Amino acid sequence: MTDVPSQGVSNLFQVLAYIVAPIILGIMIFYGVQRTRKRQAAVSKAQDEAVKNLYSDDEADRAAKERAVEGSSNPIDIVKRQSGTTG
């Protein structure tokens, strides 16, 4: 009689070891991959925003220089304006 419950426990551990454990490991790996992808996407988005802001600042500076040169009567600025090298 005592042998039957221990056999049931042994079978239960086999089921856990061969069926449930790989499922749990697969879920954990999937979760880790998803977190990594989200983290990388957030970093990439932040980098893209920083580059976009940098280029927009440079473009604003260039446009401000062009506006300043357009109103200038300095001969060098006139030559730059005519040659297109104001920015």
PDB file with one MODEL, atoms N, CA, C and O in Angstrom:
MODEL        1
ATOM      1  N   MET A   1       0.802  -1.186   0.000  1.00  0.00           N
ATOM      2  CA  MET A   1       0.000   0.000   0.000  1.00  0.00           C
ATOM      3  C   MET A   1       0.854   1.263   0.000  1.00  0.00           C
ATOM      4  O   MET A   1       0.496   2.251  -0.641  1.00  0.00           O
ATOM      5  N   THR A   2       1.954   1.240   0.696  1.00  0.00           N
ATOM      6  CA  THR A   2       2.777   2.444   0.740  1.00  0.00           C
ATOM      7  C   THR A   2       3.505   2.684  -0.579  1.00  0.00           C
ATOM      8  O   THR A   2       3.958   3.798  -0.844  1.00  0.00           O
ATOM      9  N   ASP A   3       3.618   1.657  -1.397  1.00  0.00           N
ATOM     10  CA  ASP A   3       4.332   1.794  -2.665  1.00  0.00           C
ATOM     11  C   ASP A   3       3.509   2.566  -3.694  1.00  0.00           C
ATOM     12  O   ASP A   3       4.086   3.224  -4.559  1.00  0.00           O
ATOM     13  N   VAL A   4       2.201   2.507  -3.626  1.00  0.00           N
ATOM     14  CA  VAL A   4       1.333   3.157  -4.618  1.00  0.00           C
ATOM     15  C   VAL A   4       1.415   4.680  -4.531  1.00  0.00           C
ATOM     16  O   VAL A   4       1.581   5.317  -5.571  1.00  0.00           O
ATOM     17  N   PRO A   5       1.310   5.298  -3.363  1.00  0.00           N
ATOM     18  CA  PRO A   5       1.415   6.763  -3.333  1.00  0.00           C
ATOM     19  C   PRO A   5       2.790   7.262  -3.775  1.00  0.00           C
ATOM     20  O   PRO A   5       2.882   8.298  -4.433  1.00  0.00           O
ATOM     21  N   SER A   6       3.855   6.545  -3.427  1.00  0.00           N
ATOM     22  CA  SER A   6       5.179   6.998  -3.852  1.00  0.00           C
ATOM     23  C   SER A   6       5.328   6.883  -5.367  1.00  0.00           C
ATOM     24  O   SER A   6       6.017   7.697  -5.981  1.00  0.00           O
ATOM     25  N   GLN A   7       4.696   5.892  -5.971  1.00  0.00           N
ATOM     26  CA  GLN A   7       4.718   5.766  -7.430  1.00  0.00           C
ATOM     27  C   GLN A   7       3.958   6.933  -8.070  1.00  0.00           C
ATOM     28  O   GLN A   7       4.371   7.451  -9.108  1.00  0.00           O
ATOM     29  N   GLY A   8       2.850   7.344  -7.449  1.00  0.00           N
ATOM     30  CA  GLY A   8       2.087   8.488  -7.960  1.00  0.00           C
ATOM     31  C   GLY A   8       2.889   9.773  -7.873  1.00  0.00           C
ATOM     32  O   GLY A   8       2.855  10.595  -8.790  1.00  0.00           O
ATOM     33  N   VAL A   9       3.602   9.949  -6.787  1.00  0.00           N
ATOM     34  CA  VAL A   9       4.444  11.133  -6.626  1.00  0.00           C
ATOM     35  C   VAL A   9       5.566  11.110  -7.645  1.00  0.00           C
ATOM     36  O   VAL A   9       5.908  12.142  -8.221  1.00  0.00           O
ATOM     37  N   SER A  10       6.139   9.941  -7.869  1.00  0.00           N
ATOM     38  CA  SER A  10       7.213   9.815  -8.847  1.00  0.00           C
ATOM     39  C   SER A  10       6.706  10.160 -10.247  1.00  0.00           C
ATOM     40  O   SER A  10       7.382  10.859 -11.002  1.00  0.00           O
ATOM     41  N   ASN A  11       5.508   9.666 -10.590  1.00  0.00           N
ATOM     42  CA  ASN A  11       4.933   9.987 -11.896  1.00  0.00           C
ATOM     43  C   ASN A  11       4.626  11.484 -12.011  1.00  0.00           C
ATOM     44  O   ASN A  11       4.805  12.080 -13.074  1.00  0.00           O
ATOM     45  N   LEU A  12       4.171  12.075 -10.927  1.00  0.00           N
ATOM     46  CA  LEU A  12       3.893  13.506 -10.929  1.00  0.00           C
ATOM     47  C   LEU A  12       5.171  14.303 -11.189  1.00  0.00           C
ATOM     48  O   LEU A  12       5.160  15.258 -11.965  1.00  0.00           O
ATOM     49  N   PHE A  13       6.255  13.919 -10.551  1.00  0.00           N
ATOM     50  CA  PHE A  13       7.524  14.605 -10.785  1.00  0.00           C
ATOM     51  C   PHE A  13       8.010  14.423 -12.218  1.00  0.00           C
ATOM     52  O   PHE A  13       8.603  15.335 -12.794  1.00  0.00           O
ATOM     53  N   GLN A  14       7.763  13.256 -12.792  1.00  0.00           N
ATOM     54  CA  GLN A  14       8.138  13.044 -14.191  1.00  0.00           C
ATOM     55  C   GLN A  14       7.336  13.957 -15.107  1.00  0.00           C
ATOM     56  O   GLN A  14       7.880  14.539 -16.044  1.00  0.00           O
ATOM     57  N   VAL A  15       6.047  14.080 -14.835  1.00  0.00           N
ATOM     58  CA  VAL A  15       5.205  14.969 -15.643  1.00  0.00           C
ATOM     59  C   VAL A  15       5.705  16.403 -15.514  1.00  0.00           C
ATOM     60  O   VAL A  15       5.806  17.123 -16.507  1.00  0.00           O
ATOM     61  N   LEU A  16       6.014  16.811 -14.300  1.00  0.00           N
ATOM     62  CA  LEU A  16       6.533  18.163 -14.098  1.00  0.00           C
ATOM     63  C   LEU A  16       7.862  18.367 -14.816  1.00  0.00           C
ATOM     64  O   LEU A  16       8.094  19.410 -15.427  1.00  0.00           O
ATOM     65  N   ALA A  17       8.719  17.376 -14.739  1.00  0.00           N
ATOM     66  CA  ALA A  17      10.047  17.509 -15.327  1.00  0.00           C
ATOM     67  C   ALA A  17      10.005  17.531 -16.845  1.00  0.00           C
ATOM     68  O   ALA A  17      10.749  18.290 -17.466  1.00  0.00           O
ATOM     69  N   TYR A  18       9.166  16.730 -17.449  1.00  0.00           N
ATOM     70  CA  TYR A  18       9.188  16.580 -18.908  1.00  0.00           C
ATOM     71  C   TYR A  18       8.177  17.445 -19.648  1.00  0.00           C
ATOM     72  O   TYR A  18       8.356  17.709 -20.837  1.00  0.00           O
ATOM     73  N   ILE A  19       7.133  17.888 -18.986  1.00  0.00           N
ATOM     74  CA  ILE A  19       6.092  18.642 -19.687  1.00  0.00           C
ATOM     75  C   ILE A  19       5.990  20.071 -19.158  1.00  0.00           C
ATOM     76  O   ILE A  19       6.067  21.025 -19.933  1.00  0.00           O
ATOM     77  N   VAL A  20       5.822  20.222 -17.883  1.00  0.00           N
ATOM     78  CA  VAL A  20       5.558  21.538 -17.312  1.00  0.00           C
ATOM     79  C   VAL A  20       6.818  22.406 -17.295  1.00  0.00           C
ATOM     80  O   VAL A  20       6.747  23.594 -17.609  1.00  0.00           O
ATOM     81  N   ALA A  21       7.950  21.843 -16.939  1.00  0.00           N
ATOM     82  CA  ALA A  21       9.184  22.627 -16.847  1.00  0.00           C
ATOM     83  C   ALA A  21       9.575  23.258 -18.188  1.00  0.00           C
ATOM     84  O   ALA A  21       9.900  24.445 -18.207  1.00  0.00           O
ATOM     85  N   PRO A  22       9.561  22.531 -19.303  1.00  0.00           N
ATOM     86  CA  PRO A  22       9.887  23.187 -20.581  1.00  0.00           C
ATOM     87  C   PRO A  22       8.896  24.286 -20.963  1.00  0.00           C
ATOM     88  O   PRO A  22       9.275  25.283 -21.577  1.00  0.00           O
ATOM     89  N   ILE A  23       7.635  24.101 -20.599  1.00  0.00           N
ATOM     90  CA  ILE A  23       6.638  25.143 -20.883  1.00  0.00           C
ATOM     91  C   ILE A  23       6.966  26.402 -20.084  1.00  0.00           C
ATOM     92  O   ILE A  23       6.934  27.509 -20.621  1.00  0.00           O
ATOM     93  N   ILE A  24       7.278  26.232 -18.816  1.00  0.00           N
ATOM     94  CA  ILE A  24       7.623  27.379 -17.974  1.00  0.00           C
ATOM     95  C   ILE A  24       8.900  28.048 -18.477  1.00  0.00           C
ATOM     96  O   ILE A  24       8.977  29.276 -18.531  1.00  0.00           O
ATOM     97  N   LEU A  25       9.897  27.253 -18.842  1.00  0.00           N
ATOM     98  CA  LEU A  25      11.131  27.827 -19.371  1.00  0.00           C
ATOM     99  C   LEU A  25      10.873  28.582 -20.669  1.00  0.00           C
ATOM    100  O   LEU A  25      11.436  29.655 -20.884  1.00  0.00           O
ATOM    101  N   GLY A  26      10.032  28.034 -21.531  1.00  0.00           N
ATOM    102  CA  GLY A  26       9.689  28.719 -22.778  1.00  0.00           C
ATOM    103  C   GLY A  26       9.002  30.045 -22.530  1.00  0.00           C
ATOM    104  O   GLY A  26       9.290  31.035 -23.203  1.00  0.00           O
ATOM    105  N   ILE A  27       8.099  30.068 -21.572  1.00  0.00           N
ATOM    106  CA  ILE A  27       7.408  31.315 -21.221  1.00  0.00           C
ATOM    107  C   ILE A  27       8.402  32.338 -20.679  1.00  0.00           C
ATOM    108  O   ILE A  27       8.329  33.519 -21.019  1.00  0.00           O
ATOM    109  N   MET A  28       9.323  31.892 -19.843  1.00  0.00           N
ATOM    110  CA  MET A  28      10.321  32.807 -19.289  1.00  0.00           C
ATOM    111  C   MET A  28      11.228  33.369 -20.379  1.00  0.00           C
ATOM    112  O   MET A  28      11.542  34.560 -20.368  1.00  0.00           O
ATOM    113  N   ILE A  29      11.648  32.535 -21.309  1.00  0.00           N
ATOM    114  CA  ILE A  29      12.491  33.003 -22.418  1.00  0.00           C
ATOM    115  C   ILE A  29      11.723  33.988 -23.280  1.00  0.00           C
ATOM    116  O   ILE A  29      12.265  35.027 -23.660  1.00  0.00           O
ATOM    117  N   PHE A  30      10.474  33.683 -23.596  1.00  0.00           N
ATOM    118  CA  PHE A  30       9.650  34.581 -24.406  1.00  0.00           C
ATOM    119  C   PHE A  30       9.497  35.933 -23.719  1.00  0.00           C
ATOM    120  O   PHE A  30       9.606  36.973 -24.368  1.00  0.00           O
ATOM    121  N   TYR A  31       9.246  35.926 -22.420  1.00  0.00           N
ATOM    122  CA  TYR A  31       9.098  37.164 -21.657  1.00  0.00           C
ATOM    123  C   TYR A  31      10.395  37.980 -21.685  1.00  0.00           C
ATOM    124  O   TYR A  31      10.365  39.199 -21.858  1.00  0.00           O
ATOM    125  N   GLY A  32      11.514  37.308 -21.516  1.00  0.00           N
ATOM    126  CA  GLY A  32      12.806  37.996 -21.554  1.00  0.00           C
ATOM    127  C   GLY A  32      13.099  38.604 -22.910  1.00  0.00           C
ATOM    128  O   GLY A  32      13.613  39.720 -22.990  1.00  0.00           O
ATOM    129  N   VAL A  33      12.782  37.889 -23.976  1.00  0.00           N
ATOM    130  CA  VAL A  33      12.996  38.407 -25.326  1.00  0.00           C
ATOM    131  C   VAL A  33      12.121  39.630 -25.565  1.00  0.00           C
ATOM    132  O   VAL A  33      12.579  40.620 -26.135  1.00  0.00           O
ATOM    133  N   GLN A  34      10.870  39.569 -25.136  1.00  0.00           N
ATOM    134  CA  GLN A  34       9.965  40.703 -25.324  1.00  0.00           C
ATOM    135  C   GLN A  34      10.451  41.931 -24.560  1.00  0.00           C
ATOM    136  O   GLN A  34      10.398  43.044 -25.085  1.00  0.00           O
ATOM    137  N   ARG A  35      10.922  41.744 -23.334  1.00  0.00           N
ATOM    138  CA  ARG A  35      11.440  42.879 -22.552  1.00  0.00           C
ATOM    139  C   ARG A  35      12.660  43.484 -23.219  1.00  0.00           C
ATOM    140  O   ARG A  35      12.809  44.706 -23.260  1.00  0.00           O
ATOM    141  N   THR A  36      13.542  42.630 -23.747  1.00  0.00           N
ATOM    142  CA  THR A  36      14.738  43.124 -24.421  1.00  0.00           C
ATOM    143  C   THR A  36      14.367  43.920 -25.657  1.00  0.00           C
ATOM    144  O   THR A  36      14.942  44.979 -25.908  1.00  0.00           O
ATOM    145  N   ARG A  37      13.420  43.428 -26.428  1.00  0.00           N
ATOM    146  CA  ARG A  37      12.994  44.152 -27.631  1.00  0.00           C
ATOM    147  C   ARG A  37      12.389  45.501 -27.282  1.00  0.00           C
ATOM    148  O   ARG A  37      12.671  46.498 -27.946  1.00  0.00           O
ATOM    149  N   LYS A  38      11.567  45.542 -26.253  1.00  0.00           N
ATOM    150  CA  LYS A  38      10.960  46.815 -25.843  1.00  0.00           C
ATOM    151  C   LYS A  38      12.023  47.795 -25.364  1.00  0.00           C
ATOM    152  O   LYS A  38      11.969  48.983 -25.681  1.00  0.00           O
ATOM    153  N   ARG A  39      12.980  47.298 -24.609  1.00  0.00           N
ATOM    154  CA  ARG A  39      14.047  48.155 -24.101  1.00  0.00           C
ATOM    155  C   ARG A  39      14.885  48.704 -25.253  1.00  0.00           C
ATOM    156  O   ARG A  39      15.225  49.887 -25.264  1.00  0.00           O
ATOM    157  N   GLN A  40      15.219  47.846 -26.225  1.00  0.00           N
ATOM    158  CA  GLN A  40      16.001  48.301 -27.373  1.00  0.00           C
ATOM    159  C   GLN A  40      15.213  49.291 -28.218  1.00  0.00           C
ATOM    160  O   GLN A  40      15.782  50.246 -28.746  1.00  0.00           O
ATOM    161  N   ALA A  41      13.914  49.073 -28.350  1.00  0.00           N
ATOM    162  CA  ALA A  41      13.080  50.004 -29.118  1.00  0.00           C
ATOM    163  C   ALA A  41      13.031  51.365 -28.432  1.00  0.00           C
ATOM    164  O   ALA A  41      13.062  52.399 -29.100  1.00  0.00           O
ATOM    165  N   ALA A  42      12.956  51.371 -27.114  1.00  0.00           N
ATOM    166  CA  ALA A  42      12.925  52.639 -26.384  1.00  0.00           C
ATOM    167  C   ALA A  42      14.245  53.389 -26.543  1.00  0.00           C
ATOM    168  O   ALA A  42      14.248  54.608 -26.717  1.00  0.00           O
ATOM    169  N   VAL A  43      15.357  52.674 -26.483  1.00  0.00           N
ATOM    170  CA  VAL A  43      16.666  53.310 -26.654  1.00  0.00           C
ATOM    171  C   VAL A  43      16.796  53.857 -28.065  1.00  0.00           C
ATOM    172  O   VAL A  43      17.269  54.977 -28.258  1.00  0.00           O
ATOM    173  N   SER A  44      16.380  53.076 -29.047  1.00  0.00           N
ATOM    174  CA  SER A  44      16.459  53.516 -30.441  1.00  0.00           C
ATOM    175  C   SER A  44      15.594  54.748 -30.677  1.00  0.00           C
ATOM    176  O   SER A  44      16.003  55.673 -31.378  1.00  0.00           O
ATOM    177  N   LYS A  45      14.414  54.758 -30.099  1.00  0.00           N
ATOM    178  CA  LYS A  45      13.518  55.909 -30.258  1.00  0.00           C
ATOM    179  C   LYS A  45      14.130  57.153 -29.625  1.00  0.00           C
ATOM    180  O   LYS A  45      14.054  58.240 -30.198  1.00  0.00           O
ATOM    181  N   ALA A  46      14.733  57.004 -28.456  1.00  0.00           N
ATOM    182  CA  ALA A  46      15.370  58.142 -27.788  1.00  0.00           C
ATOM    183  C   ALA A  46      16.540  58.672 -28.612  1.00  0.00           C
ATOM    184  O   ALA A  46      16.735  59.884 -28.708  1.00  0.00           O
ATOM    185  N   GLN A  47      17.320  57.768 -29.206  1.00  0.00           N
ATOM    186  CA  GLN A  47      18.435  58.202 -30.042  1.00  0.00           C
ATOM    187  C   GLN A  47      17.936  58.925 -31.283  1.00  0.00           C
ATOM    188  O   GLN A  47      18.502  59.947 -31.673  1.00  0.00           O
ATOM    189  N   ASP A  48      16.895  58.414 -31.901  1.00  0.00           N
ATOM    190  CA  ASP A  48      16.327  59.064 -33.084  1.00  0.00           C
ATOM    191  C   ASP A  48      15.805  60.457 -32.753  1.00  0.00           C
ATOM    192  O   ASP A  48      15.990  61.393 -33.531  1.00  0.00           O
ATOM    193  N   GLU A  49      15.155  60.597 -31.606  1.00  0.00           N
ATOM    194  CA  GLU A  49      14.662  61.909 -31.171  1.00  0.00           C
ATOM    195  C   GLU A  49      15.821  62.875 -30.951  1.00  0.00           C
ATOM    196  O   GLU A  49      15.746  64.041 -31.339  1.00  0.00           O
ATOM    197  N   ALA A  50      16.896  62.386 -30.326  1.00  0.00           N
ATOM    198  CA  ALA A  50      18.050  63.249 -30.063  1.00  0.00           C
ATOM    199  C   ALA A  50      18.682  63.726 -31.369  1.00  0.00           C
ATOM    200  O   ALA A  50      19.046  64.896 -31.492  1.00  0.00           O
ATOM    201  N   VAL A  51      18.811  62.830 -32.337  1.00  0.00           N
ATOM    202  CA  VAL A  51      19.382  63.209 -33.632  1.00  0.00           C
ATOM    203  C   VAL A  51      18.472  64.205 -34.336  1.00  0.00           C
ATOM    204  O   VAL A  51      18.943  65.182 -34.918  1.00  0.00           O
ATOM    205  N   LYS A  52      17.174  63.956 -34.281  1.00  0.00           N
ATOM    206  CA  LYS A  52      16.220  64.870 -34.918  1.00  0.00           C
ATOM    207  C   LYS A  52      16.294  66.257 -34.291  1.00  0.00           C
ATOM    208  O   LYS A  52      16.279  67.263 -35.000  1.00  0.00           O
ATOM    209  N   ASN A  53      16.374  66.312 -32.971  1.00  0.00           N
ATOM    210  CA  ASN A  53      16.487  67.603 -32.284  1.00  0.00           C
ATOM    211  C   ASN A  53      17.794  68.306 -32.635  1.00  0.00           C
ATOM    212  O   ASN A  53      17.820  69.524 -32.815  1.00  0.00           O
ATOM    213  N   LEU A  54      18.873  67.540 -32.732  1.00  0.00           N
ATOM    214  CA  LEU A  54      20.165  68.121 -33.081  1.00  0.00           C
ATOM    215  C   LEU A  54      20.119  68.737 -34.473  1.00  0.00           C
ATOM    216  O   LEU A  54      20.578  69.861 -34.677  1.00  0.00           O
ATOM    217  N   TYR A  55      19.563  67.993 -35.434  1.00  0.00           N
ATOM    218  CA  TYR A  55      19.478  68.513 -36.797  1.00  0.00           C
ATOM    219  C   TYR A  55      18.537  69.709 -36.883  1.00  0.00           C
ATOM    220  O   TYR A  55      18.803  70.645 -37.637  1.00  0.00           O
ATOM    221  N   SER A  56      17.456  69.696 -36.134  1.00  0.00           N
ATOM    222  CA  SER A  56      16.543  70.842 -36.180  1.00  0.00           C
ATOM    223  C   SER A  56      17.201  72.081 -35.572  1.00  0.00           C
ATOM    224  O   SER A  56      16.988  73.194 -36.052  1.00  0.00           O
ATOM    225  N   ASP A  57      18.001  71.892 -34.515  1.00  0.00           N
ATOM    226  CA  ASP A  57      18.734  73.025 -33.938  1.00  0.00           C
ATOM    227  C   ASP A  57      19.755  73.581 -34.928  1.00  0.00           C
ATOM    228  O   ASP A  57      19.885  74.796 -35.075  1.00  0.00           O
ATOM    229  N   ASP A  58      20.473  72.691 -35.603  1.00  0.00           N
ATOM    230  CA  ASP A  58      21.445  73.138 -36.606  1.00  0.00           C
ATOM    231  C   ASP A  58      20.762  73.866 -37.749  1.00  0.00           C
ATOM    232  O   ASP A  58      21.268  74.878 -38.234  1.00  0.00           O
ATOM    233  N   GLU A  59      19.625  73.362 -38.177  1.00  0.00           N
ATOM    234  CA  GLU A  59      18.879  74.009 -39.259  1.00  0.00           C
ATOM    235  C   GLU A  59      18.381  75.385 -38.824  1.00  0.00           C
ATOM    236  O   GLU A  59      18.401  76.330 -39.613  1.00  0.00           O
ATOM    237  N   ALA A  60      17.939  75.502 -37.584  1.00  0.00           N
ATOM    238  CA  ALA A  60      17.490  76.801 -37.069  1.00  0.00           C
ATOM    239  C   ALA A  60      18.656  77.785 -37.010  1.00  0.00           C
ATOM    240  O   ALA A  60      18.493  78.958 -37.345  1.00  0.00           O
ATOM    241  N   ASP A  61      19.834  77.315 -36.585  1.00  0.00           N
ATOM    242  CA  ASP A  61      21.015  78.187 -36.557  1.00  0.00           C
ATOM    243  C   ASP A  61      21.399  78.643 -37.959  1.00  0.00           C
ATOM    244  O   ASP A  61      21.727  79.810 -38.171  1.00  0.00           O
ATOM    245  N   ARG A  62      21.357  77.717 -38.913  1.00  0.00           N
ATOM    246  CA  ARG A  62      21.699  78.058 -40.291  1.00  0.00           C
ATOM    247  C   ARG A  62      20.718  79.079 -40.852  1.00  0.00           C
ATOM    248  O   ARG A  62      21.129  80.030 -41.517  1.00  0.00           O
ATOM    249  N   ALA A  63      19.438  78.896 -40.595  1.00  0.00           N
ATOM    250  CA  ALA A  63      18.421  79.829 -41.081  1.00  0.00           C
ATOM    251  C   ALA A  63      18.601  81.204 -40.433  1.00  0.00           C
ATOM    252  O   ALA A  63      18.414  82.228 -41.090  1.00  0.00           O
ATOM    253  N   ALA A  64      18.962  81.229 -39.157  1.00  0.00           N
ATOM    254  CA  ALA A  64      19.193  82.507 -38.476  1.00  0.00           C
ATOM    255  C   ALA A  64      20.396  83.228 -39.073  1.00  0.00           C
ATOM    256  O   ALA A  64      20.375  84.448 -39.238  1.00  0.00           O
ATOM    257  N   LYS A  65      21.443  82.476 -39.394  1.00  0.00           N
ATOM    258  CA  LYS A  65      22.618  83.086 -40.031  1.00  0.00           C
ATOM    259  C   LYS A  65      22.249  83.664 -41.392  1.00  0.00           C
ATOM    260  O   LYS A  65      22.676  84.765 -41.742  1.00  0.00           O
ATOM    261  N   GLU A  66      21.451  82.915 -42.159  1.00  0.00           N
ATOM    262  CA  GLU A  66      21.044  83.407 -43.477  1.00  0.00           C
ATOM    263  C   GLU A  66      20.225  84.688 -43.353  1.00  0.00           C
ATOM    264  O   GLU A  66      20.415  85.624 -44.130  1.00  0.00           O
ATOM    265  N   ARG A  67      19.322  84.734 -42.388  1.00  0.00           N
ATOM    266  CA  ARG A  67      18.518  85.948 -42.192  1.00  0.00           C
ATOM    267  C   ARG A  67      19.398  87.124 -41.769  1.00  0.00           C
ATOM    268  O   ARG A  67      19.175  88.255 -42.200  1.00  0.00           O
ATOM    269  N   ALA A  68      20.389  86.858 -40.933  1.00  0.00           N
ATOM    270  CA  ALA A  68      21.284  87.925 -40.485  1.00  0.00           C
ATOM    271  C   ALA A  68      22.116  88.456 -41.649  1.00  0.00           C
ATOM    272  O   ALA A  68      22.351  89.660 -41.750  1.00  0.00           O
ATOM    273  N   VAL A  69      22.557  87.568 -42.519  1.00  0.00           N
ATOM    274  CA  VAL A  69      23.378  87.974 -43.659  1.00  0.00           C
ATOM    275  C   VAL A  69      22.537  88.711 -44.690  1.00  0.00           C
ATOM    276  O   VAL A  69      23.035  89.628 -45.343  1.00  0.00           O
ATOM    277  N   GLU A  70      21.290  88.336 -44.850  1.00  0.00           N
ATOM    278  CA  GLU A  70      20.427  88.986 -45.840  1.00  0.00           C
ATOM    279  C   GLU A  70      20.265  90.474 -45.554  1.00  0.00           C
ATOM    280  O   GLU A  70      20.176  91.273 -46.487  1.00  0.00           O
ATOM    281  N   GLY A  71      20.227  90.849 -44.314  1.00  0.00           N
ATOM    282  CA  GLY A  71      20.041  92.256 -43.963  1.00  0.00           C
ATOM    283  C   GLY A  71      21.349  93.016 -43.802  1.00  0.00           C
ATOM    284  O   GLY A  71      21.329  94.224 -43.569  1.00  0.00           O
ATOM    285  N   SER A  72      22.473  92.342 -43.921  1.00  0.00           N
ATOM    286  CA  SER A  72      23.765  92.980 -43.691  1.00  0.00           C
ATOM    287  C   SER A  72      24.244  93.719 -44.942  1.00  0.00           C
ATOM    288  O   SER A  72      23.992  93.295 -46.071  1.00  0.00           O
ATOM    289  N   SER A  73      24.937  94.829 -44.712  1.00  0.00           N
ATOM    290  CA  SER A  73      25.513  95.581 -45.829  1.00  0.00           C
ATOM    291  C   SER A  73      27.021  95.362 -45.910  1.00  0.00           C
ATOM    292  O   SER A  73      27.703  96.029 -46.688  1.00  0.00           O
ATOM    293  N   ASN A  74      27.534  94.453 -45.130  1.00  0.00           N
ATOM    294  CA  ASN A  74      28.953  94.119 -45.144  1.00  0.00           C
ATOM    295  C   ASN A  74      29.305  93.492 -46.493  1.00  0.00           C
ATOM    296  O   ASN A  74      28.594  92.593 -46.941  1.00  0.00           O
ATOM    297  N   PRO A  75      30.381  93.937 -47.158  1.00  0.00           N
ATOM    298  CA  PRO A  75      30.732  93.386 -48.478  1.00  0.00           C
ATOM    299  C   PRO A  75      30.984  91.879 -48.460  1.00  0.00           C
ATOM    300  O   PRO A  75      30.655  91.185 -49.423  1.00  0.00           O
ATOM    301  N   ILE A  76      31.559  91.374 -47.385  1.00  0.00           N
ATOM    302  CA  ILE A  76      31.806  89.927 -47.305  1.00  0.00           C
ATOM    303  C   ILE A  76      30.477  89.180 -47.262  1.00  0.00           C
ATOM    304  O   ILE A  76      30.330  88.134 -47.894  1.00  0.00           O
ATOM    305  N   ASP A  77      29.516  89.711 -46.521  1.00  0.00           N
ATOM    306  CA  ASP A  77      28.200  89.077 -46.452  1.00  0.00           C
ATOM    307  C   ASP A  77      27.500  89.121 -47.801  1.00  0.00           C
ATOM    308  O   ASP A  77      26.787  88.185 -48.162  1.00  0.00           O
ATOM    309  N   ILE A  78      27.700  90.208 -48.554  1.00  0.00           N
ATOM    310  CA  ILE A  78      27.087  90.305 -49.885  1.00  0.00           C
ATOM    311  C   ILE A  78      27.667  89.238 -50.800  1.00  0.00           C
ATOM    312  O   ILE A  78      26.929  88.596 -51.547  1.00  0.00           O
ATOM    313  N   VAL A  79      28.985  89.040 -50.748  1.00  0.00           N
ATOM    314  CA  VAL A  79      29.624  88.004 -51.571  1.00  0.00           C
ATOM    315  C   VAL A  79      29.125  86.625 -51.146  1.00  0.00           C
ATOM    316  O   VAL A  79      28.835  85.787 -52.000  1.00  0.00           O
ATOM    317  N   LYS A  80      29.022  86.380 -49.853  1.00  0.00           N
ATOM    318  CA  LYS A  80      28.514  85.093 -49.370  1.00  0.00           C
ATOM    319  C   LYS A  80      27.084  84.865 -49.838  1.00  0.00           C
ATOM    320  O   LYS A  80      26.718  83.759 -50.239  1.00  0.00           O
ATOM    321  N   ARG A  81      26.287  85.910 -49.783  1.00  0.00           N
ATOM    322  CA  ARG A  81      24.895  85.788 -50.201  1.00  0.00           C
ATOM    323  C   ARG A  81      24.817  85.459 -51.687  1.00  0.00           C
ATOM    324  O   ARG A  81      23.995  84.638 -52.093  1.00  0.00           O
ATOM    325  N   GLN A  82      25.654  86.081 -52.496  1.00  0.00           N
ATOM    326  CA  GLN A  82      25.636  85.845 -53.936  1.00  0.00           C
ATOM    327  C   GLN A  82      26.189  84.467 -54.284  1.00  0.00           C
ATOM    328  O   GLN A  82      25.741  83.842 -55.245  1.00  0.00           O
ATOM    329  N   SER A  83      27.156  83.992 -53.509  1.00  0.00           N
ATOM    330  CA  SER A  83      27.746  82.683 -53.809  1.00  0.00           C
ATOM    331  C   SER A  83      26.975  81.540 -53.152  1.00  0.00           C
ATOM    332  O   SER A  83      27.193  80.378 -53.492  1.00  0.00           O
ATOM    333  N   GLY A  84      26.084  81.850 -52.226  1.00  0.00           N
ATOM    334  CA  GLY A  84      25.279  80.808 -51.575  1.00  0.00           C
ATOM    335  C   GLY A  84      25.996  80.099 -50.457  1.00  0.00           C
ATOM    336  O   GLY A  84      25.632  78.971 -50.127  1.00  0.00           O
ATOM    337  N   THR A  85      26.997  80.705 -49.860  1.00  0.00           N
ATOM    338  CA  THR A  85      27.754  80.064 -48.778  1.00  0.00           C
ATOM    339  C   THR A  85      27.454  80.690 -47.423  1.00  0.00           C
ATOM    340  O   THR A  85      28.338  80.783 -46.571  1.00  0.00           O
ATOM    341  N   THR A  86      26.233  81.112 -47.226  1.00  0.00           N
ATOM    342  CA  THR A  86      25.899  81.764 -45.956  1.00  0.00           C
ATOM    343  C   THR A  86      25.742  80.782 -44.813  1.00  0.00           C
ATOM    344  O   THR A  86      25.943  81.157 -43.658  1.00  0.00           O
ATOM    345  N   GLY A  87      25.391  79.541 -45.095  1.00  0.00           N
ATOM    346  CA  GLY A  87      25.141  78.582 -44.020  1.00  0.00           C
ATOM    347  C   GLY A  87      26.300  77.753 -43.815  1.00  0.00           C
ATOM    348  O   GLY A  87      26.288  76.878 -42.949  1.00  0.00           O
TER     349      GLY A  87
ENDMDL
END
